[in-house]
Amino acid sequence: WFNTIAAQHVKLHAMANWGVNSDYSLADVNPFFRRNSVVTVMYNFFGYSSFNGFLKLWAAEGLVSDGWAGPGKPLVQEFNHGIKDNVWQHTQIEELVKYSELISFVVKVRSIFLAEFEKHKALFPGTNGEAMFVGTVLHSLDHTMM
């Protein structure tokens, strides 16, 4: 479970930043999307830069060991490790469809999502459809599966 949170889930948050657009010019095209983009980027920034600050209090409360509140910021090191490990190419994912309901669902939904994104991409200028899929659908599924 630790690897899921500290090294894998952070990749979804990092990739989600490419599925948003917080540029001021977007306020006229799609203000709802721009506002949500700002919230996403801020949440991801503060999650990465501030979450470590909670660990000292949590250690004092006995929720985590003292080592996590150390000056070397071990949790941030774990985040960085996960991000730097990247997302590996998974071109053969469809071979797993017959063995996993989750993978079957994701493969089908991704295809539909990207087709719909293509139809409406003028509403999302400067946004990567794959990253938006990761930041919305896969991120939500990851929380559901935790």
N, C-alpha and C positions, 0 to 999 in steps of 0.2 A: 504494500500500500504506500509506503514511503516513496518508493521510486515513481509510482503513479503521480503523486503530488509534486514532489520536488524536482524531478527530472523530466517527466513526460507532459504533465498538464501545463507547465510553463511554456512549452512549445506552442500549444494552442493559443495561449495569450499572446505570445510574441508574433505568431503568424497572423492573428486577428488584426494587428496594427496595419497590415497591408490590405485588409478588407474594409477599411474605413477611409474617410476623407474629411478632415477637419478644417479645410481651407475656407476662409471667409466667403469666397465667391460661391460656394455651394449653398449658402443661406438663401439665395434666390431660386436655385434649382430644386433643392430638396432640404428645407430647413429641419425637418424631423430627423433625417439621416445625418445631417451635419451635427445636430445636438447629440445624437447617440454616438457619433464618431468621437466627439470631444470627451464624452463620458467614458467611452472604451479606452481611449488613449490615457486619460487621467488615471482610471482604475488600474490599468496595466503598469503605469509608471509608479504609482504609489504602492501597489502590491509588491513590485520588485524592490523599490528603494526603502519602503517603510516597514514592511512586514517583519523584518528582522528586529525592529524595535520592541515588538511585543514579547519577544522571547525571554527577556530578563524578568519581566513580571510573571510570565508563565512558569519560569524556573522557580521563582520565589514562591509561587502557589503550588509547586510540585507537579505541574502539568507536563513539563519537559525537564530533561536533565540540564545541569548547569553548563555543560559543554556547548549547548546551542546558543547560549548568550555570550559566548567568548568574543574577544576583540577581532578574531580572524573572520567573523561572520560566516560560520560554516553553512548556514542555510543559503546564503547568497552564493557561496561557492558551489553548492549543489544545484541551484538554479542555473548558474553559468555552465556547469558541466552538462546538464541536460540540453541547454540551448546549443552549446558548441557541438554536441554529439549529432545534431542535425536530425532531419527526417530522412530516413533512407528510402531509396527508390523501391517501390512496391508494385512493379508492373504485373506481377503474377497474382495479385490480390483476388482476381476473379476465380482462380482455382480453388479458393477457400469458400466461395459462395455456397456450395452444396453442403458444407460442413457447419456453417454458422449462420443462424438467423440474423444476428447483428450485422455481420459483413454483407449478407444478402441485402438487408435493408439499406445500409450505407451506400453500397454500389448503385442500387436503384435510385435512391433519393439524390445522390450526387449528380447523376445524369439529368434528372428532371430539374434540379436546382440550377445547374449550369446552363441548361437550355433556356430556362425562364430568365436567368440573369442576362443572358445574351439579348433577349427580347427587350429588356428594360434597362440596359446598361447606360443609356443616356441620363437616367436619373441618378446614376452612381459614378460620375466622372472621376477618373484617377484611381479607381478601385479595382482590385484583383478579385474576380469571381471565385476562384479557388480558395483564396484567403478568407473571403466572406463566408464561404461554406464551412471552412474549418472553424472560424470564430463564432458561428451561430449554431449550425447543426452538430458538428463534431464536439464542440465545447459543451453543449447541452447534454449530449449523449454521455460524454465523459463524466459529468457530474452525476448523471443518472446511474451510471455503472459503478460509481465509487462505493 
